[in-house]
């Protein structure tokens, strides 16, 4: 772990202690923190697996144009939206943003990609299946 951009303190058994990080040391806690890099890696592995399944088993690239890209965008940025909710605030000005709208910058920037992914998925599923 690079000891960067980790999550909030947690009592979960897989919490990491980022001893090389000044941010972690400034928390003054004996608790571990959410290992968000691992969460992201696992989420993106699942998204990749589903995309490959759609490509190889469902032949979606030929039968449902746009479905794989749509799922990739939707899955990747939904995961980011969720994982960002457990990360520590990275910039001081983000604290005001979270208090004002309930989202940090990473979450806010994920919304257009989630919408684009949903649009592509819906469009691919509504079109007649190509042979």
C-alpha positions as CSV (number, residue, x, y, z in Angstrom):
1,X,0.0,0.0,0.0
2,X,1.3,3.5,-0.9
3,X,-0.4,4.9,2.2
4,X,-2.3,7.4,0.2
5,X,-6.0,8.2,-0.3
6,X,-7.4,5.7,2.2
7,X,-10.8,5.5,3.9
8,X,-12.1,6.7,7.2
9,X,-11.3,4.7,10.4
10,X,-13.2,1.5,10.7
11,X,-13.7,-1.3,13.2
12,X,-13.9,-3.9,10.5
13,X,-11.3,-6.7,10.8
14,X,-9.7,-5.8,7.4
15,X,-9.0,-2.2,8.3
16,X,-5.4,-1.2,7.5
17,X,-3.1,0.9,9.6
18,X,-1.2,3.3,7.3
19,X,1.8,3.9,9.5
20,X,3.8,5.7,6.8
21,X,1.1,8.2,6.1
22,X,1.2,11.6,7.9
23,X,-2.6,11.8,7.3
24,X,-3.2,8.6,9.1
25,X,-0.9,9.5,12.0
26,X,-2.8,12.9,12.3
27,X,-6.0,11.0,12.9
28,X,-4.7,9.9,16.3
29,X,-6.5,6.6,16.2
30,X,-5.6,3.0,16.9
31,X,-8.3,1.8,14.5
32,X,-7.5,0.7,11.0
33,X,-8.9,2.5,8.0
34,X,-10.8,1.3,5.0
35,X,-8.4,0.0,2.3
36,X,-10.1,1.8,-0.5
37,X,-7.5,0.8,-3.1
38,X,-8.3,-2.8,-2.5
39,X,-12.1,-2.0,-2.7
40,X,-11.5,-0.3,-6.0
41,X,-9.3,-3.1,-7.4
42,X,-12.0,-5.7,-6.5
43,X,-14.8,-3.7,-7.9
44,X,-13.0,-3.1,-11.2
45,X,-12.1,-6.8,-11.4
46,X,-15.9,-7.6,-11.1
47,X,-16.7,-5.0,-13.8
48,X,-14.0,-6.4,-16.1
49,X,-15.3,-10.0,-15.5
50,X,-18.9,-9.0,-16.4
51,X,-17.8,-7.1,-19.5
52,X,-15.8,-10.2,-20.6
53,X,-18.7,-12.4,-19.9
54,X,-21.0,-10.2,-22.0
55,X,-18.4,-10.2,-24.8
56,X,-17.6,-14.0,-24.9
57,X,-20.7,-15.7,-23.6
58,X,-23.5,-13.4,-24.7
59,X,-21.8,-12.0,-27.9
60,X,-23.1,-8.6,-26.8
61,X,-20.6,-6.7,-29.0
62,X,-22.5,-8.0,-32.1
63,X,-26.0,-8.5,-30.8
64,X,-26.4,-5.5,-28.4
65,X,-24.1,-2.7,-29.6
66,X,-23.3,-0.3,-26.7
67,X,-24.2,-2.7,-23.9
68,X,-20.6,-3.6,-22.9
69,X,-19.4,0.0,-22.9
70,X,-22.5,1.1,-21.1
71,X,-22.0,-1.5,-18.4
72,X,-18.3,-0.6,-18.1
73,X,-19.2,3.1,-17.5
74,X,-22.1,2.3,-15.2
75,X,-20.2,-0.4,-13.2
76,X,-17.0,1.5,-12.9
77,X,-18.5,4.8,-11.8
78,X,-21.2,3.3,-9.5
79,X,-18.3,1.6,-7.7
80,X,-16.4,4.9,-7.6
81,X,-19.4,6.7,-6.2
82,X,-19.8,4.2,-3.4
83,X,-16.1,3.8,-2.6
84,X,-15.6,7.6,-2.5
85,X,-18.2,7.7,0.3
86,X,-15.8,5.9,2.7
87,X,-12.7,7.9,1.7
88,X,-11.3,10.7,3.8
89,X,-11.7,14.2,2.4
90,X,-8.7,14.9,0.2
91,X,-8.9,18.7,0.0
92,X,-10.1,21.1,2.7
93,X,-12.6,22.8,0.3
94,X,-14.3,19.4,-0.2
95,X,-15.5,19.4,3.3
96,X,-17.7,22.4,2.5
97,X,-18.9,20.6,-0.7
98,X,-19.8,17.4,1.3
99,X,-21.7,19.5,3.9
100,X,-23.6,21.5,1.2
101,X,-24.6,18.8,-1.2
102,X,-23.6,15.5,0.4
103,X,-21.1,14.5,-2.3
104,X,-17.4,15.0,-2.7
105,X,-15.8,15.9,-6.0
106,X,-15.1,12.3,-7.0
107,X,-18.7,11.4,-6.5
108,X,-20.0,14.5,-8.3
109,X,-17.7,13.8,-11.3
110,X,-19.0,10.2,-11.5
111,X,-22.6,11.1,-12.0
112,X,-22.4,12.1,-15.8
113,X,-20.6,8.8,-16.5
114,X,-23.2,6.8,-14.6
115,X,-25.9,8.6,-16.6
116,X,-24.1,7.9,-19.9
117,X,-23.7,4.2,-19.0
118,X,-27.4,3.9,-18.2
119,X,-28.3,5.6,-21.4
120,X,-26.1,3.1,-23.4
121,X,-27.5,0.1,-21.5
122,X,-31.1,1.2,-22.0
123,X,-30.5,2.0,-25.7
124,X,-28.8,-1.4,-26.3
125,X,-31.6,-3.3,-24.6
126,X,-34.4,-1.5,-26.3
127,X,-33.1,-1.9,-29.8
128,X,-34.0,-5.1,-31.6
129,X,-31.3,-7.7,-31.2
130,X,-29.0,-7.7,-34.2
131,X,-28.3,-11.0,-35.7
